[in-house]
């Protein structure tokens, strides 16, 4: 495709648009994957595409929204590492993620947004997150890092009494905990469903006969190889998570490792009165607790490296192993968990990126030279989000959309495309 950049006067934040100089037909994009990455890219493509340009997007996901690891995520959202140090570009990622959460919430009827402290089908649970210090070795580092927290998601260093005021009977072994009152917990599946509705709503703002008509289709179909899409689309954006390494064009060409994680759902029996505090924060420790309501929580996560099992279903044996691994870690901080009952487990297969001087960063960029040089279609990658997909997906999805619309890979930070140089060296 011959790319001609044309500035948009309609949306000042939109990039110049890559168009065929030989055709006035609508742009056609394929987004592979309907998880955090795929739906963020889709939203931003629809939002940033100039209003006078017609655009058709097909999202391919054999299960539908949230069918992969994204839908199983615990949903603890904050911009910090386990050592409470701001992650790479944490402020930008945090801000853009909050914007997308607001977009998703706005797409739902107001009657469904009743979960300010309890999930109950809502998107965001605003309880805050608590990180107890459990290792004397790292205590001073944690305290120092906490002083450099972001204003938009501040960190409060509190003592054991203050922590137990938030969660009675919580065990604080070093009498120090780090509280993030602005951090939130996301109902991942509900969020993805709401974000897809928001994408659909954007397409309804144009009529089929109008200039700049936008169309969106969810194709519940598995793409076995990228060659299936050749000749149909102007661009294909691969957002398949761990499944992308199974595409023949990408097998052995991406520096990703797979890791299966099991998340366990626990409930407090009705005959036990020791419920979790109504306003109590979720917990980060050697294992995490994502509080859904005073009598419902998720516990995670296990790490099974090199697994190729992408099924969300968990066998009784795998579930028992996960609980046996996670429960001692949780009970060391929250002893009352022993009164709760295991209900079920779900799992997701994550694509873990390599460690860089800036931490473990997602992989992005144009992959034409890997897939099919000199193709009429442009291929893009947005993957390797690992266990931080929820934080990264908003800002990086926006950058991916800008790069796709403008055919300018240089809009993507160099740290996120440097993996290509390493693979080619």
RASULRA-V792035 format. One record per residue. N is the residue number from 1. RES is the residue in three letters. D_CENTER is the distance of its C-alpha to the mean C-alpha in whole Angstrom. Layout:
{{N RES D_CENTER} {N RES D_CENTER}}
This chain:
{{1 UNK 32} {2 UNK 33} {3 UNK 31} {4 UNK 33} {5 UNK 31} {6 UNK 32} {7 UNK 31} {8 UNK 30} {9 UNK 32} {10 UNK 30} {11 UNK 26} {12 UNK 27} {13 UNK 23} {14 UNK 23} {15 UNK 24} {16 UNK 27} {17 UNK 27} {18 UNK 27} {19 UNK 30} {20 UNK 33} {21 UNK 36} {22 UNK 38} {23 UNK 36} {24 UNK 35} {25 UNK 33} {26 UNK 29} {27 UNK 27} {28 UNK 25} {29 UNK 21} {30 UNK 19} {31 UNK 16} {32 UNK 15} {33 UNK 12} {34 UNK 11} {35 UNK 7} {36 UNK 4} {37 UNK 6} {38 UNK 10} {39 UNK 10} {40 UNK 9} {41 UNK 12} {42 UNK 14} {43 UNK 14} {44 UNK 15} {45 UNK 17} {46 UNK 19} {47 UNK 19} {48 UNK 20} {49 UNK 23} {50 UNK 26} {51 UNK 28} {52 UNK 31} {53 UNK 29} {54 UNK 28} {55 UNK 25} {56 UNK 24} {57 UNK 20} {58 UNK 20} {59 UNK 17} {60 UNK 18} {61 UNK 16} {62 UNK 19} {63 UNK 17} {64 UNK 16} {65 UNK 13} {66 UNK 10} {67 UNK 13} {68 UNK 11} {69 UNK 9} {70 UNK 6} {71 UNK 9} {72 UNK 10} {73 UNK 8} {74 UNK 10} {75 UNK 8} {76 UNK 10} {77 UNK 9} {78 UNK 12} {79 UNK 12} {80 UNK 15} {81 UNK 15} {82 UNK 17} {83 UNK 20} {84 UNK 19} {85 UNK 19} {86 UNK 17} {87 UNK 15} {88 UNK 15} {89 UNK 15} {90 UNK 14} {91 UNK 16} {92 UNK 15} {93 UNK 11} {94 UNK 12} {95 UNK 14} {96 UNK 12} {97 UNK 9} {98 UNK 12} {99 UNK 14} {100 UNK 11} {101 UNK 11} {102 UNK 15} {103 UNK 15} {104 UNK 14} {105 UNK 16} {106 UNK 19} {107 UNK 19} {108 UNK 20} {109 UNK 23} {110 UNK 24} {111 UNK 26} {112 UNK 22} {113 UNK 21} {114 UNK 23} {115 UNK 21} {116 UNK 21} {117 UNK 22} {118 UNK 21} {119 UNK 18} {120 UNK 21} {121 UNK 19} {122 UNK 17} {123 UNK 14} {124 UNK 14} {125 UNK 16} {126 UNK 18} {127 UNK 19} {128 UNK 18} {129 UNK 18} {130 UNK 21} {131 UNK 21} {132 UNK 24} {133 UNK 26} {134 UNK 27} {135 UNK 29} {136 UNK 32} {137 UNK 31} {138 UNK 28} {139 UNK 29} {140 UNK 30} {141 UNK 27} {142 UNK 25} {143 UNK 28} {144 UNK 28} {145 UNK 24} {146 UNK 24} {147 UNK 27} {148 UNK 24} {149 UNK 21} {150 UNK 20} {151 UNK 22} {152 UNK 19} {153 UNK 18} {154 UNK 21} {155 UNK 22} {156 UNK 25} {157 UNK 27} {158 UNK 29} {159 UNK 32} {160 UNK 32} {161 UNK 34} {162 UNK 31} {163 UNK 28} {164 UNK 31} {165 UNK 31} {166 UNK 28} {167 UNK 28} {168 UNK 31} {169 UNK 32} {170 UNK 29} {171 UNK 30} {172 UNK 30} {173 UNK 32} {174 UNK 32} {175 UNK 33} {176 UNK 30} {177 UNK 26} {178 UNK 23} {179 UNK 22} {180 UNK 19} {181 UNK 21} {182 UNK 18} {183 UNK 15} {184 UNK 14} {185 UNK 12} {186 UNK 10} {187 UNK 12} {188 UNK 8} {189 UNK 11} {190 UNK 13} {191 UNK 10} {192 UNK 10} {193 UNK 13} {194 UNK 14} {195 UNK 12} {196 UNK 14} {197 UNK 17} {198 UNK 17} {199 UNK 17} {200 UNK 20} {201 UNK 21} {202 UNK 21} {203 UNK 23} {204 UNK 26} {205 UNK 27} {206 UNK 29} {207 UNK 32} {208 UNK 32} {209 UNK 35} {210 UNK 34} {211 UNK 33} {212 UNK 30} {213 UNK 29} {214 UNK 25} {215 UNK 24} {216 UNK 21} {217 UNK 21} {218 UNK 19} {219 UNK 21} {220 UNK 20} {221 UNK 22} {222 UNK 21} {223 UNK 21} {224 UNK 23} {225 UNK 24} {226 UNK 23} {227 UNK 27} {228 UNK 27} {229 UNK 26} {230 UNK 28} {231 UNK 30} {232 UNK 28} {233 UNK 26} {234 UNK 26} {235 UNK 22} {236 UNK 20} {237 UNK 16} {238 UNK 15} {239 UNK 11} {240 UNK 12} {241 UNK 10} {242 UNK 13} {243 UNK 15} {244 UNK 16} {245 UNK 18} {246 UNK 20} {247 UNK 21} {248 UNK 25} {249 UNK 24} {250 UNK 22} {251 UNK 23} {252 UNK 24} {253 UNK 23} {254 UNK 20} {255 UNK 19} {256 UNK 17} {257 UNK 17} {258 UNK 16} {259 UNK 16} {260 UNK 16} {261 UNK 15} {262 UNK 17} {263 UNK 16} {264 UNK 19} {265 UNK 20} {266 UNK 23} {267 UNK 25} {268 UNK 28} {269 UNK 32} {270 UNK 33} {271 UNK 36} {272 UNK 35} {273 UNK 35} {274 UNK 33} {275 UNK 30} {276 UNK 27} {277 UNK 27} {278 UNK 26} {279 UNK 25} {280 UNK 24} {281 UNK 21} {282 UNK 18} {283 UNK 19} {284 UNK 18} {285 UNK 20} {286 UNK 21} {287 UNK 19} {288 UNK 17} {289 UNK 18} {290 UNK 15} {291 UNK 18} {292 UNK 18} {293 UNK 22} {294 UNK 25} {295 UNK 26} {296 UNK 22} {297 UNK 20} {298 UNK 17} {299 UNK 18} {300 UNK 16} {301 UNK 16} {302 UNK 18} {303 UNK 18} {304 UNK 20} {305 UNK 20} {306 UNK 21} {307 UNK 20} {308 UNK 20} {309 UNK 20} {310 UNK 17} {311 UNK 18} {312 UNK 16} {313 UNK 20} {314 UNK 21} {315 UNK 25} {316 UNK 27} {317 UNK 28} {318 UNK 24} {319 UNK 24} {320 UNK 27} {321 UNK 26} {322 UNK 23} {323 UNK 24} {324 UNK 27} {325 UNK 25} {326 UNK 23} {327 UNK 25} {328 UNK 27} {329 UNK 25} {330 UNK 24} {331 UNK 28} {332 UNK 28} {333 UNK 27} {334 UNK 27} {335 UNK 30} {336 UNK 30} {337 UNK 27} {338 UNK 30} {339 UNK 31} {340 UNK 28} {341 UNK 28} {342 UNK 26} {343 UNK 25} {344 UNK 23} {345 UNK 20} {346 UNK 17} {347 UNK 15} {348 UNK 12} {349 UNK 13} {350 UNK 11} {351 UNK 12} {352 UNK 13} {353 UNK 14} {354 UNK 18} {355 UNK 19} {356 UNK 20} {357 UNK 22} {358 UNK 19} {359 UNK 17} {360 UNK 14} {361 UNK 13} {362 UNK 11} {363 UNK 14} {364 UNK 15} {365 UNK 18} {366 UNK 21} {367 UNK 22} {368 UNK 25} {369 UNK 27} {370 UNK 25} {371 UNK 25} {372 UNK 28} {373 UNK 30} {374 UNK 32} {375 UNK 30} {376 UNK 30} {377 UNK 27} {378 UNK 24} {379 UNK 21} {380 UNK 18} {381 UNK 15} {382 UNK 12} {383 UNK 10} {384 UNK 11} {385 UNK 7} {386 UNK 9} {387 UNK 8} {388 UNK 6} {389 UNK 3} {390 UNK 3} {391 UNK 6} {392 UNK 6} {393 UNK 5} {394 UNK 8} {395 UNK 11} {396 UNK 10} {397 UNK 10} {398 UNK 13} {399 UNK 15} {400 UNK 14} {401 UNK 16} {402 UNK 19} {403 UNK 20} {404 UNK 20} {405 UNK 22} {406 UNK 24} {407 UNK 24} {408 UNK 24} {409 UNK 22} {410 UNK 23} {411 UNK 21} {412 UNK 18} {413 UNK 19} {414 UNK 21} {415 UNK 19} {416 UNK 16} {417 UNK 19} {418 UNK 21} {419 UNK 20} {420 UNK 23} {421 UNK 26} {422 UNK 25} {423 UNK 25} {424 UNK 28} {425 UNK 30}}
